[in-house]
Amino acid sequence: MTPTPGLLEVDVLVIGAGMAGAMAALAARDAGATVAVASRAPGATALSSGAVGVAPDPTASPDEPLAWLRAPVEAARRLAARRPDHPYAAVGVAGLWRLGEALRFAARQLEPLLAPPLERPRLLATPAGNAVRAALCQRSMDAGDLLAVRGPLLVCGFAGHLAFDAALVAAGLARYTPRGGPEVGDAEVALPFDDPAARPHELARALEPPGAAERLGEALRIPAGALGAGAILLPPVLGLDPAARVPERIAAAAGMPVAETLSDVPSVPGLRLHAALEARLRVAGVARVTGEAAGAPAPGRAVEIGGTVVRAETWILASGRFVGGGIARRGALVEPALGLPVQAAEGREAGVHLARRPAASLTVRDRRAPQPLLSAGLRVDAALRPVDDRGRPVHPRLLAAGAVIGGHEQATDGSGLGVAILTGFLAGRAAARRGA
């Protein structure tokens, strides 16, 4: 590409800087392409639990031993076989079998934050006392894997702090003991500082200064010793900055492994993940542009975003869904950046005509049932190119990744960040080849 004065000229433009956009940019950059990422604001990644779910196993029995959990790639393959509209099915067998490669790539890119993937999923606790499968997790959560705890697990909350009910969490996790999970107990200890009304991010910051994490670890010794615990599980507030090494300092003072649960919103682990992605993009040399790409033309043409004019031969749309602004409700469901056709599905019926209906008509009363509204998005081919209502690629050098792709409910089907990582990785690699 010949440089033009006044233009930011790159091989690949990624629209969106959440997990999907960041993985796409990093995968393209790692393959030798020059890359710019455009985003208007933080997306849904900062709201995530902090771990990466790939897929629930739709064939698993609810009472089977925990040791029988299928590997993430196999669980995703089974989900794709049952859900032909899911992004895992859209990328085809060859694309889906690169899921392990994509997960390892993500773990390497975010190595200071994420623990490396295992051949099996980790089983991690939520603040509600459930346990969910995760293909990747933050290092601060690793020691809480129910399949790895050696000895009883002590769930510990903070006295006077009502945001985390240790007894409730312990009672929920005890349901997994007959299936091979650890014995579980609960306790409360005093906060190492005087602010029982502190919000999660304030608790996280308060544990970072010298001495704070150590005081908490020393306080945990008594209840952990009484239980004969093999590990301690704490609320998801173990520092905002991984460089502060809060979990490691607590564990050293307590004399045993320490972990935090997954998080609800507001999510300290989600904020950590967002910060890690931003830092990695800077280190990788990805150009950043802040602004909205609404009404953009097409790949290969110049587009103005937030006062910066960008031109790239290949674009990747990774703008998210409703939270990120990739899909908007304006009477009908629309994709605002490029005006691409949005498709929705209801039962066995699917198409752009459903997206033109009022949003309320795409919801069902049973909250546990699939919600057509929440799975609406772009339809893509196996190369992740958005297609029109006849199944034809909209543009040969336009790709999509993450939640903007329809066919899955990323908040409820257990495959949200797994879809983001796989499709982002595949789109980034493909874009690097197209932009070369």
C-alpha positions in Angstrom: 0.0 0.0 0.0 1.5 3.3 -1.1 1.6 5.9 1.8 -0.6 8.9 1.4 0.0 12.1 3.4 -2.7 12.6 6.1 -3.8 9.0 6.1 -3.3 6.2 8.6 -2.7 3.4 6.1 -2.6 -0.2 7.4 -3.3 -3.7 6.1 -6.1 -4.4 8.5 -8.7 -2.2 10.2 -10.5 -3.8 13.2 -13.7 -2.1 14.3 -14.1 -2.9 18.0 -11.6 -3.5 20.8 -13.2 -6.1 23.0 -12.0 -9.7 23.2 -12.9 -10.5 19.6 -11.4 -7.3 18.2 -8.3 -7.5 20.3 -7.7 -11.2 19.3 -8.3 -10.3 15.7 -5.8 -7.4 15.8 -3.2 -9.4 17.7 -3.5 -12.5 15.4 -3.2 -10.3 12.3 -0.2 -8.4 13.8 1.4 -11.7 14.9 1.1 -12.8 11.2 3.0 -9.7 10.0 0.2 -7.3 9.0 0.0 -3.7 10.0 -3.2 -3.1 12.0 -5.4 -0.4 13.4 -8.2 -0.8 15.9 -11.1 1.6 16.1 -13.4 1.7 19.1 -15.8 4.3 20.5 -15.8 3.0 24.1 -15.0 -0.1 26.2 -17.3 -2.9 25.3 -18.7 -5.9 27.2 -15.3 -7.5 28.0 -14.9 -5.4 31.1 -18.2 -6.8 32.3 -17.1 -10.4 31.9 -16.5 -12.9 34.8 -12.8 -12.9 34.0 -12.7 -16.4 32.7 -13.3 -17.9 29.2 -16.1 -20.3 28.7 -16.0 -22.2 25.4 -19.1 -24.5 25.5 -21.2 -26.5 27.9 -21.4 -30.1 27.0 -25.0 -30.6 25.7 -24.7 -34.4 26.0 -23.4 -34.4 29.6 -25.5 -35.9 32.4 -26.0 -33.5 35.4 -24.9 -36.2 37.8 -21.9 -37.6 36.0 -18.5 -37.5 37.8 -16.6 -34.2 37.4 -13.6 -36.1 36.0 -15.7 -37.0 33.0 -15.9 -33.4 31.8 -15.1 -33.2 28.0 -12.2 -31.2 26.7 -13.2 -27.7 25.5 -12.8 -28.5 21.8 -14.9 -31.7 22.1 -17.6 -29.8 23.9 -17.6 -27.1 21.2 -17.8 -29.8 18.5 -20.9 -31.4 20.2 -22.5 -28.0 20.6 -21.9 -27.2 16.9 -23.5 -30.5 15.9 -26.6 -29.6 17.7 -26.8 -26.0 16.8 -26.2 -25.5 13.0 -26.8 -21.8 13.4 -24.0 -21.3 16.0 -20.7 -19.6 15.0 -18.9 -22.9 15.9 -20.9 -24.5 13.2 -20.5 -21.6 10.8 -16.7 -21.8 10.7 -16.8 -25.5 9.7 -14.9 -28.5 11.0 -11.5 -27.1 10.0 -12.1 -23.8 11.7 -13.5 -25.3 14.9 -10.5 -27.7 15.3 -8.3 -24.6 15.5 -10.0 -23.7 18.8 -7.2 -25.2 20.8 -4.7 -23.2 18.8 -6.7 -20.0 19.4 -6.9 -20.6 23.1 -3.2 -21.1 23.4 -2.6 -18.0 21.4 -4.8 -16.0 23.7 -3.1 -17.3 26.8 0.4 -16.4 25.3 -0.7 -12.9 24.4 -2.1 -12.3 27.9 0.5 -14.5 29.7 0.9 -12.3 32.8 -2.8 -12.5 33.5 -4.1 -15.8 32.1 -3.1 -19.3 33.2 -2.3 -21.6 30.3 -5.1 -23.9 29.0 -5.3 -27.5 30.2 -6.4 -30.6 28.2 -9.6 -30.5 30.3 -11.7 -27.6 31.4 -11.3 -26.0 34.8 -14.4 -26.0 37.0 -14.6 -22.6 38.8 -17.0 -21.3 41.4 -19.4 -18.4 40.9 -20.5 -16.0 43.7 -23.9 -17.8 43.6 -22.3 -21.2 44.5 -22.5 -22.8 41.1 -19.5 -24.2 39.3 -18.9 -23.6 35.6 -16.5 -24.9 33.0 -13.8 -22.6 31.8 -11.2 -23.2 29.1 -9.1 -20.3 30.3 -9.0 -18.4 33.6 -7.0 -15.7 35.3 -4.1 -16.9 37.5 -5.9 -15.5 40.5 -8.7 -18.2 39.9 -6.5 -21.2 39.1 -6.1 -22.6 42.6 -9.9 -22.6 43.0 -10.4 -25.2 40.2 -12.6 -27.9 41.9 -10.8 -30.6 40.0 -7.4 -29.5 41.3 -8.0 -28.7 45.0 -6.2 -31.1 47.3 -8.1 -31.3 50.6 -11.1 -29.4 51.8 -12.0 -26.0 50.2 -12.6 -23.1 52.6 -14.9 -20.4 51.2 -14.2 -17.2 53.1 -16.0 -13.9 53.1 -15.5 -10.6 54.9 -17.4 -9.9 58.1 -19.9 -7.1 57.6 -19.6 -7.1 53.8 -22.9 -8.3 52.3 -21.8 -8.5 48.7 -20.4 -12.1 49.1 -22.2 -14.8 51.2 -19.6 -17.4 52.0 -22.1 -19.8 53.5 -24.3 -19.7 50.4 -21.3 -20.3 48.1 -20.1 -23.2 50.2 -23.5 -24.8 50.3 -23.8 -24.6 46.6 -20.3 -26.0 46.0 -21.0 -28.9 48.4 -23.4 -30.3 45.8 -20.3 -31.2 43.7 -18.6 -33.2 46.5 -20.4 -36.5 45.7 -19.3 -36.1 42.0 -15.6 -35.8 42.9 -15.4 -32.2 44.1 -13.7 -31.3 47.4 -15.3 -31.1 50.8 -16.3 -27.5 51.5 -16.5 -25.3 54.6 -17.1 -21.6 55.1 -15.9 -18.8 57.4 -15.6 -15.0 57.7 -12.7 -12.9 58.6 -12.3 -9.2 59.3 -11.3 -6.9 56.5 -7.7 -5.8 56.7 -8.9 -2.2 56.5 -11.9 -0.3 58.0 -14.4 0.2 55.1 -17.1 -2.5 55.2 -19.1 -0.5 52.6 -16.3 -0.5 50.0 -17.3 -1.4 46.4 -15.5 -4.3 44.7 -12.9 -2.1 42.9 -12.3 -0.3 46.1 -11.7 -3.5 48.0 -9.4 -4.6 45.2 -7.3 -1.5 45.4 -7.2 -1.6 49.2 -5.6 -5.0 49.1 -2.7 -3.8 46.9 -0.6 -1.7 49.2 2.2 -3.3 51.2 0.9 -5.2 54.2 -2.8 -5.3 53.3 -2.7 -8.7 51.5 -0.3 -10.1 54.1 -2.7 -9.1 57.0 -5.6 -10.9 55.2 -3.5 -14.0 54.6 -2.5 -14.1 58.3 -6.2 -13.8 59.3 -7.1 -16.7 57.1 -4.6 -19.1 58.8 -7.0 -19.8 61.8 -10.2 -20.9 59.9 -8.1 -22.7 57.3 -6.2 -24.6 59.9 -9.4 -25.5 61.8 -10.8 -27.0 58.6 -7.6 -28.6 57.4 -8.1 -26.7 54.2 -6.2 -27.5 51.0 -7.1 -24.1 49.4 -9.0 -20.9 50.2 -11.7 -19.4 48.0 -12.3 -15.6 48.3 -14.5 -13.0 46.7 -13.4 -11.7 43.3 -11.5 -8.7 44.5 -7.9 -9.8 44.6 -6.4 -6.7 43.2 -6.9 -4.7 40.1 -3.3 -4.6 39.0 -1.8 -8.1 38.5 1.6 -6.6 39.1 0.6 -6.1 42.8 0.5 -9.9 43.1 -2.3 -9.8 45.7 -3.2 -13.5 45.4 0.4 -14.6 45.7 1.0 -12.4 48.8 -2.2 -13.6 50.5 -1.3 -17.3 49.7 2.3 -16.8 51.1 0.9 -15.3 54.4 -1.8 -18.0 54.7 0.5 -20.8 53.9 -1.7 -22.4 51.2 -3.2 -21.8 47.8 -5.7 -18.9 47.4 -8.1 -18.2 44.7 -11.1 -15.9 43.9 -14.4 -16.9 42.4 -15.7 -15.7 39.1 -17.4 -12.4 39.2 -20.8 -10.8 38.6 -21.1 -7.2 37.4 -19.4 -5.0 38.4 -16.4 -7.2 37.7 -12.9 -6.6 39.0 -11.6 -9.6 36.9 -13.3 -8.1 33.9 -11.6 -4.8 34.4 -8.3 -6.7 34.7 -8.9 -8.5 31.4 -9.8 -5.2 29.6 -6.7 -3.5 30.9 -4.5 -6.5 29.9 -6.0 -6.4 26.3 -5.3 -2.6 26.0 -1.7 -3.1 27.2 -1.0 -5.9 24.9 -2.3 -4.0 21.9 0.1 -1.2 22.7 3.0 -3.5 23.1 2.2 -5.3 19.8 2.3 -2.0 17.9 -1.4 -1.9 17.0 -2.5 1.7 16.1 -5.5 2.9 18.1 -8.3 5.2 16.8 -11.1 6.4 19.1 -14.4 7.2 17.5 -17.5 5.7 15.8 -17.4 4.1 12.4 -21.1 4.6 11.6 -21.9 5.0 8.0 -18.5 3.7 6.9 -17.9 2.9 3.2 -16.1 -0.4 2.3 -12.7 -2.0 2.7 -10.1 -0.4 0.6 -11.7 3.0 0.9 -10.7 5.8 3.3 -13.0 6.2 6.3 -12.9 9.0 8.9 -13.1 7.8 12.5 -12.9 10.3 15.4 -11.0 12.8 13.2 -8.5 10.3 11.9 -8.7 9.1 8.3 -7.9 5.4 7.9 -7.5 3.2 4.9 -7.1 -0.6 5.0 -7.6 -3.2 2.4 -9.3 -5.6 4.8 -11.7 -4.8 7.6 -12.8 -6.9 10.5 -16.1 -6.0 12.2 -15.9 -6.9 15.9 -18.3 -4.3 17.3 -20.1 -6.6 19.7 -23.9 -6.8 20.0 -26.1 -4.6 22.1 -23.6 -3.6 24.8 -20.9 -2.8 22.3 -23.2 -1.2 19.8 -22.6 -3.6 17.0 -26.4 -4.3 16.8 -28.8 -1.5 17.6 -32.6 -1.4 18.1 -34.1 1.4 16.0 -37.6 0.1 15.5 -35.9 -2.8 13.7 -32.6 -4.5 14.5 -29.8 -2.8 12.5 -26.0 -3.0 12.1 -25.1 0.7 12.3 -21.5 0.8 11.0 -21.9 -0.6 7.5 -25.7 -1.2 7.3 -25.2 -4.9 7.0 -28.3 -7.2 7.1 -29.2 -8.5 10.6 -30.7 -11.9 10.9 -32.7 -13.4 13.7 -34.1 -16.9 14.2 -37.3 -18.1 15.9 -37.7 -21.9 16.1 -36.9 -23.2 12.6 -37.6 -19.9 10.9 -34.7 -17.5 10.3 -34.0 -14.5 8.2 -33.7 -10.7 7.9 -37.5 -10.3 8.0 -37.5 -11.4 11.7 -35.1 -8.6 12.6 -37.6 -6.1 11.2 -40.1 -7.0 13.8 -40.5 -5.1 17.1 -37.8 -6.2 19.6 -40.4 -7.3 22.1 -41.8 -9.8 19.7 -38.4 -11.6 19.6 -38.6 -12.5 23.3 -40.4 -15.3 25.1 -41.9 -15.5 28.5 -39.8 -18.4 29.8 -36.5 -16.8 30.6 -34.8 -20.2 30.4 -35.8 -20.7 26.8 -33.8 -19.4 23.8 -34.4 -15.7 23.2 -34.5 -14.8 19.5 -33.6 -11.2 20.3 -30.4 -12.2 22.1 -29.1 -14.4 19.3 -29.7 -11.9 16.5 -26.7 -10.7 14.5 -24.8 -11.1 11.3 -24.8 -14.3 9.4 -21.4 -15.4 8.1 -19.9 -18.0 5.8 -17.1 -20.4 6.8 -14.5 -17.7 6.0 -16.3 -15.4 8.5 -17.5 -13.0 5.7 -20.9 -11.4 6.5 -23.5 -12.6 3.9 -26.7 -11.0 2.6 -30.2 -12.4 2.8 -29.3 -14.7 -0.1 -26.2 -16.1 1.5 -23.7 -14.2 -0.7 -20.6 -12.4 0.8 -21.3 -8.7 1.2 -17.6 -7.9 0.4 -14.7 -10.3 -0.2 -12.4 -8.4 2.2 -14.9 -7.8 5.0 -14.8 -10.2 7.9 -16.7 -10.4 11.2 -15.8 -11.7 14.7 -17.3 -12.1 18.1 -20.8 -11.2 19.4 -21.8 -9.3 16.2 -22.1 -12.7 14.6 -25.6 -14.1 15.3 -26.8 -17.6 16.2 -25.7 -17.7 19.8 -26.6 -16.1 23.1 -23.2 -15.2 24.5 -24.6 -14.3 27.9 -26.3 -17.6 28.5 -25.0 -20.4 26.3 -21.6 -20.7 27.9 -19.7 -19.9 24.7 -19.4 -16.1 24.7 -15.7 -15.4 25.1 -14.8 -18.7 23.4 -16.6 -17.5 20.3 -14.8 -14.2 20.6 -11.4 -15.8 20.8 -11.9 -18.4 18.0 -13.6 -16.1 15.5 -11.2 -13.2 16.3 -8.2 -15.4 15.9 -9.5 -16.9 12.6 -10.5 -13.5 11.2 -7.2 -12.0 12.2 -5.1 -14.7 10.5 -7.4 -14.6 7.4 -7.2 -10.8 7.2 -3.4 -10.9 7.4 -3.3 -13.1 4.4 -5.8 -11.0 2.4 -4.0 -7.7 3.3 -0.6 -9.0 2.4 
